[in-house]
Amino acid sequence: MKSFPIKILILGMIMVFLSACKPDVPSTPVPLATVTQSLENTITPLPSQTATLEPSPEPVHTATSTAEPSSGGEIFFKDYGADGEAIQNVILAEDGKYLGVFAADNSWLDLWTLETGQKMARVTIGAEASFAVSSNYQSVAVYEASMSEDVTLWNTVAGAEPQQIVLHVPDELVTTVDYSPDGEQIAVGYSSGKIRIFGTADGEELQTIAAYGDWVVVLLYSPDGKFVFSDSISFDPTTKIFDPQTGAVLATVNEEDYELCFGFFSPNSQYLAAKSMDGMVIYRTSDWKVMGQYGFDLLGFTADSQGVLVAGKEGVVAVYDVATGEKMDIPADLDQPPAFVANVDEDKNTVQVVALSEN
């Protein structure tokens, strides 16, 4: 099942199906906020990072932790150049507590806790794998998409050796993963069409969901952890939302289209935006009624979940009210800078994290 022809077939299937799904709109009367507009610039998901992970033979490292996050100014500094290393990019938790640093040659990923300047773990990168990091930066999942039966979890706690847990399912290739918002569970999709929910602390399998005929390729937890959005490249045309605790199907938002469907939840988990061939459809998660249909791609929701954002070349160009479909003023807080910023120097040797203002 890991042969070259099969991988080519999989790639071909993905290229055929990788556009948009056409969500099923109920035949019963539902008020639609329909907007038709064409935009030159549409938003597409970023490709997943690629990585493999090995335990670091090095002891726990520290960097300079120069200030408390509440005081403003520099809170972290690390000179990788002094160790003969170069960096490529960084990922930073919104609350300024955790940092991920990528090597310039993709050979490793470091995870840091910024309150103490202590390195929690080093992830060693390779070309054949993908990885995901939990929102609390305490678990890293590594897998070779469509090539391996294993997901390796590395649970990281500052001051302790990373704990390795291998999630192995015989005769089923791992296709995609997503962490629950609290990092305590991970959903794993398989070539068999099944979705399995595991506990990240011990690797216990909590649910097995027979979701599709084969090849689950889209998994997304809602921010409150109550829903899992899913789709496949199988000959099952449905796009489904599951309860990760019970495995029950809560809704089917597409029943007739075989193309892949991507989507995102509002911050309060009360709405789902699902991509269609003609744009986006907004669903209310309390009863999965259609709230609006838009003739273009949406970037996301406003922080209060009351509006949807339309992006153009100059950033957010319009905001529409979720409930009415009417155009709104662009919220002033969209222009506010983040509370924390990570900077990499021009020579790719140092990384600095700055708190932009006092909290």
Backbone torsions as a table, in degrees:
resi	resn	phi	psi	omega
1	MET	NA	-8.3	-178.4
2	LYS	-103.4	14.3	-173.9
3	SER	-72.5	160.3	-178.4
4	PHE	-58.8	-45.3	-180.0
5	PRO	-58.6	-37.5	-179.6
6	ILE	-66.9	-38.5	178.5
7	LYS	-64.6	-37.1	177.6
8	ILE	-64.9	-41.2	177.9
9	LEU	-60.8	-44.3	179.4
10	ILE	-60.7	-45.4	179.4
11	LEU	-60.5	-41.0	178.9
12	GLY	-63.8	-40.2	178.2
13	MET	-62.9	-43.0	-179.6
14	ILE	-63.1	-41.9	-179.8
15	MET	-63.5	-35.4	-179.7
16	VAL	-70.4	-42.7	-172.5
17	PHE	-90.5	-11.8	-169.2
18	LEU	-80.3	74.7	169.6
19	SER	-138.1	-101.5	-179.2
20	ALA	-141.7	156.4	174.5
21	CYS	-95.6	165.2	178.7
22	LYS	-115.6	95.3	-174.6
23	PRO	-59.0	148.6	-179.8
24	ASP	-79.9	121.8	178.9
25	VAL	-98.3	126.3	-176.5
26	PRO	-56.6	147.9	179.2
27	SER	-77.4	-21.0	176.5
28	THR	-70.1	150.5	-176.7
29	PRO	-60.2	122.8	176.2
30	VAL	-132.7	126.3	178.9
31	PRO	-59.8	127.5	179.8
32	LEU	-113.5	132.2	171.3
33	ALA	-97.5	90.8	-172.9
34	THR	-97.1	126.5	179.5
35	VAL	-123.3	130.3	176.8
36	THR	-117.6	122.2	-178.1
37	GLN	-163.7	144.0	175.9
38	SER	-108.0	138.2	178.7
39	LEU	-120.7	141.0	178.4
40	GLU	-68.8	-33.3	-175.8
41	ASN	-112.0	120.2	175.7
42	THR	-113.7	158.3	-175.1
43	ILE	-100.4	128.4	176.1
44	THR	-120.9	151.4	-178.7
45	PRO	-62.8	146.3	175.0
46	LEU	-70.4	143.6	176.7
47	PRO	-65.2	150.5	-179.5
48	SER	-69.8	150.8	175.1
49	GLN	-69.0	159.1	176.9
50	THR	-116.8	136.4	-177.5
51	ALA	-166.2	155.1	158.9
52	THR	-121.4	165.8	-174.2
53	LEU	-135.4	134.6	176.1
54	GLU	-132.0	152.8	177.0
55	PRO	-64.8	139.4	178.7
56	SER	-76.8	131.5	177.3
57	PRO	-77.1	-8.0	-176.4
58	GLU	-82.1	154.5	172.9
59	PRO	-70.7	170.2	177.8
60	VAL	-61.9	132.6	-179.3
61	HIS	-104.0	160.6	173.5
62	THR	-130.5	155.4	173.9
63	ALA	-126.6	179.7	-177.8
64	THR	-76.8	119.6	171.5
65	SER	-105.6	104.8	-164.2
66	THR	-97.0	-12.4	-178.0
67	ALA	-161.7	158.3	171.5
68	GLU	-74.6	143.1	-179.4
69	PRO	-55.0	-29.2	-177.5
70	SER	-74.6	-12.6	-173.3
71	SER	-93.7	-9.1	-177.4
72	GLY	79.3	169.8	179.1
73	GLY	81.1	-168.8	-177.7
74	GLU	-67.4	132.2	178.2
75	ILE	-118.5	-8.6	-178.2
76	PHE	-158.0	141.2	175.0
77	PHE	-149.6	134.0	177.4
78	LYS	-140.4	128.3	177.4
79	ASP	-102.1	96.0	177.6
80	TYR	-71.9	-29.1	179.2
81	GLY	-59.0	-32.9	178.9
82	ALA	-64.6	-23.2	177.6
83	ASP	-97.0	8.0	-179.6
84	GLY	76.6	22.2	-178.3
85	GLU	-118.3	155.8	176.6
86	ALA	-125.7	152.0	-176.3
87	ILE	-118.2	155.3	-177.5
88	GLN	-106.4	-49.2	-173.6
89	ASN	-158.7	172.9	-180.0
90	VAL	-138.4	156.2	167.9
91	ILE	-124.2	139.6	-173.1
92	LEU	-131.8	130.4	175.5
93	ALA	-64.7	143.0	-176.8
94	GLU	-60.5	-31.1	-178.7
95	ASP	-84.9	2.2	176.4
96	GLY	73.8	16.6	-176.4
97	LYS	-93.6	-26.7	-174.5
98	TYR	-134.7	152.3	-177.7
99	LEU	-140.1	139.1	171.0
100	GLY	-115.9	134.6	-178.1
101	VAL	-123.7	126.3	-179.3
102	PHE	-98.5	140.6	175.6
103	ALA	-71.8	152.9	-179.1
104	ALA	-61.5	-33.4	-179.6
105	ASP	-100.1	16.8	180.0
106	ASN	61.1	23.3	-176.2
107	SER	-83.3	-17.4	179.5
108	TRP	-159.8	164.5	173.0
109	LEU	-132.1	123.2	175.5
110	ASP	-98.4	137.5	173.9
111	LEU	-111.0	125.2	-176.6
112	TRP	-119.8	145.2	166.2
113	THR	-99.7	122.8	-167.6
114	LEU	-82.7	-19.8	179.9
115	GLU	-66.4	-30.3	-179.3
116	THR	-115.6	-11.8	-175.5
117	GLY	71.9	25.0	-176.9
118	GLN	-101.5	135.0	177.0
119	LYS	-80.9	128.2	-178.0
120	MET	-86.0	-37.8	-177.3
121	ALA	-166.7	159.5	171.0
122	ARG	-117.9	127.2	178.1
123	VAL	-101.8	125.2	-179.8
124	THR	-92.6	124.6	-171.0
125	ILE	-89.1	150.2	172.8
126	GLY	-148.1	165.5	-170.4
127	ALA	-80.4	-16.8	-170.3
128	GLU	-99.4	6.2	-174.7
129	ALA	-131.3	164.3	174.6
130	SER	-119.4	160.6	176.3
131	PHE	-143.7	158.9	174.7
132	ALA	-133.4	147.2	179.2
133	VAL	-118.0	131.7	178.7
134	SER	-66.7	158.4	-175.8
135	SER	-64.9	-24.2	177.2
136	ASN	-92.3	5.7	175.8
137	TYR	59.6	21.7	-178.8
138	GLN	-108.3	6.3	176.2
139	SER	-149.0	136.0	176.5
140	VAL	-124.0	128.5	178.0
141	ALA	-106.8	128.4	-178.6
142	VAL	-122.7	133.2	-178.0
143	TYR	-156.3	152.4	174.5
144	GLU	-99.2	100.4	-172.7
145	ALA	-58.4	125.9	176.8
146	SER	65.5	14.5	-177.8
147	MET	-129.7	-16.0	-173.4
148	SER	-136.4	154.1	176.7
149	GLU	-91.1	0.0	-171.4
150	ASP	-114.8	145.9	162.9
151	VAL	-118.8	125.8	176.8
152	THR	-100.1	121.0	176.1
153	LEU	-98.0	130.7	172.6
154	TRP	-115.0	108.5	179.1
155	ASN	-91.8	122.4	-171.0
156	THR	-116.9	127.2	173.6
157	VAL	-131.2	129.1	-177.0
158	ALA	-54.7	133.5	177.4
159	GLY	89.9	-1.2	-179.3
160	ALA	-131.2	155.6	176.6
161	GLU	-67.4	139.3	177.7
162	PRO	-59.1	138.9	178.3
163	GLN	-93.9	129.2	-178.0
164	GLN	-103.7	129.0	175.9
165	ILE	-129.9	127.9	179.1
166	VAL	-105.0	122.8	175.0
167	LEU	-94.9	106.6	-174.7
168	HIS	-116.3	125.1	175.1
169	VAL	-124.5	110.6	-176.2
170	PRO	-60.8	139.5	172.1
171	ASP	65.6	18.9	176.3
172	GLU	-133.1	120.1	-179.4
173	LEU	-83.4	137.1	177.5
174	VAL	-73.6	134.2	-178.7
175	THR	-114.9	-34.4	-178.3
176	THR	-164.2	161.2	178.7
177	VAL	-142.6	159.6	169.8
178	ASP	-155.1	136.1	177.7
179	TYR	-82.9	147.7	169.1
180	SER	-67.9	158.6	-176.4
181	PRO	-57.5	-33.0	-179.4
182	ASP	-87.5	-2.9	179.1
183	GLY	76.1	4.2	-176.4
184	GLU	-86.2	-15.8	178.2
185	GLN	-133.6	158.2	174.3
186	ILE	-137.5	131.7	175.6
187	ALA	-94.5	132.6	-178.8
188	VAL	-123.9	128.0	176.0
189	GLY	-97.5	149.9	-174.7
190	TYR	-130.8	161.9	177.6
191	SER	-65.1	-19.8	178.6
192	SER	-74.6	-11.4	-174.5
193	GLY	92.5	-1.1	179.1
194	LYS	-87.6	152.0	170.1
195	ILE	-117.9	127.5	178.0
196	ARG	-117.1	137.7	177.5
197	ILE	-106.4	123.3	-179.8
198	PHE	-117.2	149.5	168.3
199	GLY	-79.1	134.1	-176.8
200	THR	-79.0	-22.3	-177.3
201	ALA	-70.8	-37.1	-175.4
202	ASP	-131.0	-3.0	-179.7
203	GLY	77.2	10.6	179.9
204	GLU	-65.4	134.5	176.4
205	GLU	-79.7	117.6	-173.7
206	LEU	-96.0	-34.9	179.5
207	GLN	-146.6	145.9	169.5
208	THR	-123.9	120.6	-175.2
209	ILE	-115.7	118.2	175.2
210	ALA	-81.5	86.2	-168.1
211	ALA	-87.0	-44.0	-171.9
212	TYR	-140.2	176.8	177.1
213	GLY	-71.9	-35.7	175.4
214	ASP	-170.0	169.8	168.3
215	TRP	49.1	73.0	168.9
216	VAL	-71.8	124.1	-176.7
217	VAL	-126.6	-6.8	177.2
218	VAL	-128.5	125.1	173.9
219	LEU	-138.7	133.3	-179.5
220	LEU	-151.5	118.0	172.9
221	TYR	-75.6	146.3	169.7
222	SER	-77.0	158.0	-177.7
223	PRO	-58.4	-28.8	178.8
224	ASP	-89.9	-1.2	176.8
225	GLY	77.4	6.5	-175.7
226	LYS	-88.3	-17.7	-175.8
227	PHE	-129.6	148.3	169.2
228	VAL	-125.3	117.8	176.8
229	PHE	-85.4	135.2	-174.4
230	SER	-146.6	154.3	172.3
231	ASP	-154.9	168.3	-175.2
232	SER	-141.3	170.6	171.8
233	ILE	-109.3	27.9	177.9
234	SER	-84.0	-175.6	175.9
235	PHE	-87.5	16.4	170.6
236	ASP	-95.8	114.5	-172.8
237	PRO	-80.8	-0.2	-171.8
238	THR	-81.6	148.7	170.1
239	THR	-114.3	124.6	-168.0
240	LYS	-124.2	154.4	172.1
241	ILE	-118.4	128.3	-177.5
242	PHE	-114.4	156.2	167.7
243	ASP	-88.0	113.9	-176.1
244	PRO	-68.4	-18.4	-179.5
245	GLN	-81.9	-34.4	-176.7
246	THR	-112.0	-19.1	-176.0
247	GLY	83.3	1.8	-177.0
248	ALA	-73.3	145.1	172.9
249	VAL	-77.5	119.6	-179.2
250	LEU	-92.1	-30.7	-178.9
251	ALA	-162.5	153.6	170.5
252	THR	-122.2	112.1	-174.4
253	VAL	-97.2	0.5	176.4
254	ASN	-153.8	130.6	-176.9
255	GLU	-127.7	-6.8	-170.3
256	GLU	-125.7	-9.4	-173.5
257	ASP	-110.9	133.9	-176.9
258	TYR	-90.0	-3.5	-177.8
259	GLU	-83.5	154.4	-176.4
260	LEU	-63.3	144.6	179.0
261	CYS	-118.0	127.9	175.4
262	PHE	-114.4	154.5	-179.2
263	GLY	-162.0	-180.0	176.3
264	PHE	-154.8	152.0	-179.4
265	PHE	-95.8	156.5	171.9
266	SER	-72.5	159.5	-178.9
267	PRO	-56.6	-32.2	180.0
268	ASN	-92.2	5.9	177.7
269	SER	65.7	12.5	-178.7
270	GLN	-85.4	-11.3	-179.4
271	TYR	-137.5	152.1	173.2
272	LEU	-126.5	130.4	171.8
273	ALA	-103.2	121.9	-178.8
274	ALA	-119.3	134.1	-176.6
275	LYS	-75.2	134.5	175.9
276	SER	-119.1	175.3	179.4
277	MET	-64.5	-26.3	-177.4
278	ASP	-105.1	5.0	-178.1
279	GLY	145.0	-126.6	-176.7
280	MET	-134.4	147.3	174.8
281	VAL	-119.7	134.0	179.4
282	ILE	-101.1	127.5	177.1
283	TYR	-113.0	144.8	172.6
284	ARG	-91.0	123.1	-170.5
285	THR	-76.0	-13.2	179.1
286	SER	-70.9	-32.2	179.5
287	ASP	-140.1	1.6	177.3
288	TRP	61.3	31.9	172.0
289	LYS	-79.9	149.4	177.5
290	VAL	-77.2	125.3	179.8
291	MET	-97.9	-28.3	-178.3
292	GLY	-171.2	155.7	177.0
293	GLN	-131.8	128.1	-174.4
294	TYR	-118.7	140.2	-175.0
295	GLY	-87.5	24.5	179.2
296	PHE	-158.5	168.4	-179.3
297	ASP	-74.2	146.6	177.5
298	LEU	-109.3	148.3	-178.8
299	LEU	-86.6	-35.7	-177.0
300	GLY	169.1	-167.2	177.8
301	PHE	-107.1	158.9	171.1
302	THR	-68.9	165.1	-176.3
303	ALA	-60.9	-30.9	179.7
304	ASP	-89.7	3.6	177.3
305	SER	67.9	9.8	-177.3
306	GLN	-91.4	-13.8	-178.4
307	GLY	-133.0	157.7	173.8
308	VAL	-114.0	145.0	-171.4
309	LEU	-103.4	136.7	174.4
310	VAL	-111.2	128.8	-175.7
311	ALA	-109.6	144.4	174.1
312	GLY	-131.3	-164.5	-177.6
313	LYS	-65.0	-26.3	-178.4
314	GLU	-99.0	17.9	-178.5
315	GLY	101.4	-147.6	179.3
316	VAL	-70.7	122.5	-176.6
317	VAL	-109.0	-13.7	179.5
318	ALA	-161.4	154.8	175.7
319	VAL	-134.0	133.8	179.3
320	TYR	-119.4	141.5	178.4
321	ASP	-69.4	127.2	-177.5
322	VAL	-62.5	-40.7	-174.1
323	ALA	-74.5	-37.3	-173.2
324	THR	-110.4	-20.6	-175.8
325	GLY	79.8	2.0	-179.3
326	GLU	-80.4	148.7	179.3
327	LYS	-70.2	137.7	-177.8
328	MET	-115.3	164.7	169.5
329	ASP	-68.5	144.2	177.9
330	ILE	-70.5	121.9	-177.4
331	PRO	-57.6	139.9	-178.6
332	ALA	-63.4	-30.2	-175.6
333	ASP	-71.2	-10.4	176.2
334	LEU	-67.2	-24.2	-179.5
335	ASP	-92.2	-3.1	-178.9
336	GLN	-75.9	138.5	179.2
337	PRO	-70.2	157.7	176.6
338	PRO	-67.0	162.5	-179.0
339	ALA	-71.0	-28.6	-177.3
340	PHE	-133.6	144.6	179.5
341	VAL	-135.7	137.0	174.8
342	ALA	-105.8	130.9	-178.4
343	ASN	-118.0	137.4	173.5
344	VAL	-113.8	131.9	-177.0
345	ASP	-70.4	165.0	-175.1
346	GLU	-59.7	-32.8	-179.3
347	ASP	-84.8	-0.2	177.8
348	LYS	62.1	38.3	179.9
349	ASN	-109.8	-31.6	-173.5
350	THR	-124.6	153.1	173.6
351	VAL	-128.9	137.5	-179.2
352	GLN	-131.7	137.7	174.7
353	VAL	-114.8	130.9	-175.8
354	VAL	-124.5	134.1	168.3
355	ALA	-87.2	119.2	-170.1
356	LEU	-74.2	-25.8	179.8
357	SER	-152.7	161.9	177.9
358	GLU	-70.4	141.7	179.5
359	ASN	-101.0	NA	NA
